[in-house]
Amino acid sequence: MIDFEEMANSHPKMRRGMVWCRTCGRAEKVNAAHCLKFDWPRCCGYTMTIDAPDEQVINNPEAKERA
């Protein structure tokens, strides 16, 4: 059986339990294990990201330099 809780705790971005909309910037607290099992939230027609706004390369040229 798949251990979604273990998978969710395996990455710092999933452990923090937040997702962001790349289009409008809305943030939502989530249970990553639940999202892995049933799907991630959607906003503005797209799946929300576990990358915080300051980590998003597409919206932040400074993050692109760090990547």
C-alpha positions in Angstrom: 0.0 0.0 0.0 1.2 3.5 -0.8 2.2 5.6 2.2 1.1 9.1 1.1 2.0 10.6 4.5 5.6 9.4 4.1 5.8 10.8 0.6 4.4 14.1 1.8 7.0 14.3 4.5 9.8 13.5 2.1 10.1 17.1 0.7 10.3 20.4 2.5 7.9 22.1 0.1 5.2 19.6 0.7 5.9 19.5 4.5 5.1 23.3 4.7 1.5 22.5 3.5 1.0 25.5 1.3 0.2 25.9 -2.4 0.0 29.1 -4.5 -1.8 30.1 -7.7 0.7 31.3 -10.4 -2.0 33.4 -12.0 -3.7 35.4 -9.2 -1.3 34.7 -6.3 -3.9 33.1 -4.0 -2.4 30.9 -1.3 -4.1 27.9 0.3 -3.1 25.7 3.3 -3.3 22.0 2.3 -2.7 18.5 3.6 0.0 17.3 1.1 -0.7 13.6 1.8 -4.4 14.2 1.0 -3.4 16.1 -2.2 -1.1 13.3 -3.3 -3.9 10.8 -2.9 -6.8 12.8 -4.4 -5.2 15.7 -6.4 -3.9 19.2 -5.8 -6.2 22.3 -5.6 -6.9 24.3 -8.7 -7.3 28.0 -9.2 -7.8 30.1 -12.3 -8.1 26.9 -14.3 -4.7 25.5 -13.3 -3.2 23.2 -10.6 -1.7 25.3 -7.8 2.0 25.0 -7.2 4.1 24.1 -4.1 6.6 26.7 -5.1 6.3 29.9 -3.0 6.0 33.1 -5.0 9.7 33.9 -4.4 10.7 30.5 -5.6 8.7 30.6 -8.9 11.2 31.0 -11.8 8.5 31.9 -14.3 7.4 35.0 -12.2 10.7 35.9 -10.6 13.9 36.6 -12.6 16.0 36.4 -9.3 14.8 32.9 -8.7 15.9 32.0 -12.2 19.4 33.1 -11.3 19.4 30.9 -8.2 18.1 27.8 -10.1 
